[in-house]
Amino acid sequence: MDTLVDDVGSFPLPPGVARDSYSKAYQLAREAILQGKDITKDDYLQTNFCKVVLDSFRKKLASGLDVANFPQQYDGIKQVGDALHVAMEKGSFLVEEKNAVFPEVYLINQEAKALSEEFGKKIQLRVSIFGPLEQYLVEVGKTPYPDVLEGIAKTINRFAKNSTVNNKYIQTTAVSIDEPSFGINNIQATSELVCEVLEKAFDFQGATRQIHLHSAAGVHDLLCVKNLDVLSFEYAASPKNIESVPKSMLERADKQIRVGVSRTDIDSILAELYEKGISKPSAEQLVEPEETIKKRFLVAKEKYGDRMTFTGPDCGLGGWPSQDAATLLLKRTVEAVKTA
């Protein structure tokens, strides 16, 4: 079984597009969508939101990814948090179904026919959502209140369901609930409560259900989540992660795995280059050689075999200095895996 190459989500903004102006356009696009308006017919939104998202997504598709995440260029926590705050003002932690919409997914689905025809294939989409535990840490803290956790979990579930599309031109192949703090900075909850919360979030059909972690330290606490398909963690920048997840553990729990095989920890990469006297590195210098990525992939594939159903970069690329550098990393990762 071939291992599919996907990406974790975030992506740099194009040259000349300021984060503040994009964020403003994003918020206006969300409001317009909820009001039933066609955002492609609004000149401001077409220039400042639609073109940015679609051009960025085209770069991802052109890199050869099997499954491309929508370009997450707005604050990932706020993507859900903005809608959550509206619900909280009404005394609830449960976002109304009609408000649980990602503008990027809405737009890409709207333009799916043109994208499919341009690239000559059905678009395989990945959707990343910051998970209920991460949202809870930001909004509430570490003390667990089960009813609040349940409301946030059901909110994440609604975003997931509304982002799962399948028609002639596009399919949501994977939905990833991202829990970057899990295993590092945890809510003070029992493993039973954590599993219960995540099962509520993952209670949907129609796409492979991934969970993305930065550390593998808490993986064993997630094996009880029945409707979770794929555990995902960093390997390229954190080689020890792979040591704590044996294949036998996955087999016993009937889980698959996604292993990150190319480094995205841009601050560390820049620091290492600076130590070598390279203060203004080119895209070529920032991205690891294809052979390095290939060797890493082969080690992971030998360990996990058919259990390793996805691979790609460690994490998102939002902090990278340019779209050209980020795209080169995606291309090299795809090439390394496909020629391994």
Steps between C-alpha positions, in 0.01 A plus 500: 500500500641838398551762769314820414687830525307783663588822682406623844339826393649841562669681210669840458307794361602624154746790466339835571209360700513614863367265768274770649335579167450130421350441844254783445402357161463153654260626765294689242494193274365287784226756573405520133479120466278474806275766345470291182702736280727397212845611619649468150273784382633746758806684359665548842453138604594371157835683516584468867357157585392288204806559282738450794342168601457358151847599374657351814297181464609470136863509613431212737325298230781572250755360748355153440341438840255208496285680756533876541386684812321827439757782548461591865609866494273630776571430867409132547360542851290799392351305207284321753547749783331790319181296458535361853513850647169586331345194665661586834339844493167313496605282793600188306815320386313339211521680166184485289532259206450775241788700649750211505650585162858544379502769228793328323315169472185678382698686231703199382182294472335783305795509258555123493388452138753752369778361722422142399508587132820703540687214668330218311383308804251494784631720780591308816458744789632484855337711772686592818318617813651590836349247736281527809788453747708775337201736478415428864854581617475838325145587606478348849829354626606167649218437749252269326128581492339208314196695375723772350730241342195327353372824346835576339535139377157517335598835346813342345280217377269745324793668324623156392161390365450828311848462346444146373407530133487246221385566147627453145779754541615489863514265797600564859742210535621576853392713794771562756425616852820669614605470863857644504516540879385146581774304674683824584246729669190303590164578654482340845244246385484123524585297191136385498375859475756582229384200296134590552560859383696395190245234407233772495722717276575208264137387475468546124533292183619557146872573554804344662520635855847610604636651819818707466738523796837667545614246758441125505512500882123473540424267209418203724226709667324541164478136398162476677341751257294254296415720202856631450674348194847656478746623763740764367819635653825679413802285423736710287575759770425262790655160410434354847123517441517188285660300782197528726247369246560135406311346211355238738325777695327618183404147403343427839293818483437466123635850431699637208777756517622813327869577549651841416815449289612852407600772744286812532647644824606816322647684800741214571586466131579874477711483818701207366564680172598818685761304694644397164526866398184501284291795619272532194439144379338423167205263465746230389698540820193495726359173367665169578646298211263249344730211600482598868120496490498171309726325755275616782189378321653158433590454868141580605347290222716201590384527860127547438437342159135517393407668829669817369223629276600869492822698506619851416662794676523502880270794552359807325697756303335823610821634656713443191643813336344452156254294301784399267694340787187330637405368155852366443476307828171345392641408157813338647294308754270367229791406276689331784203282592395418144851391397582308820 
